[in-house]
Amino acid sequence: MLGTGFQLQRWWYESPDYEVVGREDGFEVRRYAPRVVAETTVVADDRREATREGFRRLAGYIFGGNEKISMTTPVEAEPGSERVSMTTPVETTPREGEWVITFTMPSEYRVQDLPRPTDDRVVLRERPGELVAAIRFSGRLTADDVETRSAELLERLERAGYEAESEVGTAVYDPPTTVLPWLRRNEVYARVTRL
């Protein structure tokens, strides 16, 4: 039983809020609420290398690579760090020869409430609400899977009367320790508008 629980640990992590507004031709259309994210931009040869490096930077931030100023009595500022809870998914999106890796911050935080990153490559920002189309699939995320499913998503969007407003990104919901491929949740997604 412990092994199964370990394989499904994503169920204990918070994910971004969204409402499913439609299901068409094998994809889901979602309306995401505004959210706070930590992101980093990585220059790398491929998605896997970029995700690995970006994950390290962002994990460093949430596990204490940050500065939290707390007030004490008498009035003195004492620097410290703060752990921020892990969330899912880890998002990777190509952008003009680079890769943007994103963690959604827990919903109780606003940008101004979060500790400041000590790594200047980590940026905190508010992401506005958005309409997103996604295809969900299981298994290990390979370059071939991403290429095939990204093309599928764009083709299906066009047939259904949607236009992609962003590059196709990937969302990985499980840590590498989830070894059973059919338990892994992956997605390809794009921001969209209805034509």
ZIKA-V406807 format. One line per field, one symbol per residue. ss: DSSP state (H for helix, E for strand, C for the rest). psi: psi as a letter, one per 40 degrees, with the letter a starting at -180 (. if undefined). burial: I if it has 24 or more other C-alpha atoms within 12 Angstrom, else O. Layout:
ss=???
psi=???
burial=???
This chain:
ss=CHHHHHHCHHHHCEECCEEEEEEECCEEEEEECCEEEEEEEECCCCHHHHHHHHHHHHHHHHCCCEEEEEEECCCEEEEECCCCCCEECEEEEEECCEEEEEEECCCCCCHHHCCEECCCCEEEEEECCEEEEEEEECCCCCHHHHHHHHHHHHHHHHHHCEEECCCCEEEECCCCCCCCHHHCCEEEEEEEEEC
psi=dddddddfedeeiiiihihheihhfeihhihiiiihihiihhhididdddddddddddddddeegihhhiiihihihhiaihhhiiiiihhhhihfeihhhhhhiieeiideeiihieheehhhihhiiihhhihiiiiihidddddddddddddddddefihheiihiihheiieegdhdeehhiiiiiiiih.
burial=OOOOOOIIIIOOOOIIOOOOOOOOOOIIIIIIOOIIIIIIIIIOOOIIOIIIIIIIIIIIIIOIIIIIOOOOOOOOOOOOOOOIIIIIIIIIIIOOOOIIIIIIIIIOOOOOOIIIIIIOIIIIIIOOOIIIIIIIIIOIIOOOOIOOIIOIIIOIIOOIOIIIOOIIIIIIIIIIOIOOOOIIIIIIIIIIOOO
